[in-house]
Amino acid sequence: MAPVRSCSNPSFTTSDPDGGWSTAGYYVHNNMWNSGEAGPETLRACAYNNWYVDSTQPDTTSVKTYPNVHKDINDLNGKPFDDYSVIQSSFAGRGPGVGIYDVAYDVWLNGVGDGKGVTELMVWTENVKQVPSGSKVATYAAPGAVDYDVWKDNDGYVAFVAQKTQYSGSVDLKAMIAWAIGKGYIPGNPTVNQIGYGIEFCSTGGGQARFTLTDFSVTMS
């Protein structure tokens, strides 16, 4: 069960489109990466695993922001996937239930951001009216958890979309990546460069909406 937390006295607050806070080996990032289309957004954090964001986004379908917490591996240089026997994460995050958004992990393999050979693997735990890039290619059955619709495009994007909303839980990222490698969706033994969790806001319907995160951790060994 996810811990019960509230953030009534934030240690960090930012409305900067690129504002962020490094703490306890994690980075909490406002990440208004599509600032040309984005409306205002303020992030308030008490800890890397206890923060919330108030966002006001226009009623259009493009992704505007991805406020998130993430762990960088080897200063973003990454380490080979096969070096790990465990890559697991716990989470608790809840979107506002209005507008268009997805709450999701964002895992970067063979680099971070746009670039030849880079893979972006997402795990959507909540989805409100959002559609992944590409097309559905398979179903992934996570042992003891929900099933996922798997989507991919031709530009290095793979998304595991939970068939049932998960407001909290854990994900076996090692198993998911290994399965995707076996399917040929991801090159063999990629470097694991960054693991993050947050919300992709497309729209809040024009009004202010809140995303709250109350748990996050990454275990790698």
GIKAFEN-V972970 format. One record per helix or strand. SS is the DSSP state (helix for helix, strand for strand). FROM is the first residue (numbers start at 0). LEN is the number of residues. If there is no record, write none. Layout:
# GIKAFEN-V972970
ss->SS from->FROM len->LEN
ss->SS from->FROM len->LEN
This chain:
# GIKAFEN-V972970
ss->strand from->11 len->3
ss->strand from->19 len->4
ss->strand from->25 len->4
ss->strand from->40 len->7
ss->strand from->49 len->7
ss->strand from->64 len->8
ss->strand from->78 len->2
ss->helix from->80 len->3
ss->strand from->86 len->8
ss->strand from->99 len->10
ss->strand from->118 len->10
ss->strand from->134 len->7
ss->strand from->146 len->6
ss->strand from->156 len->6
ss->strand from->167 len->5
ss->helix from->172 len->10
ss->strand from->190 len->13
ss->strand from->207 len->13
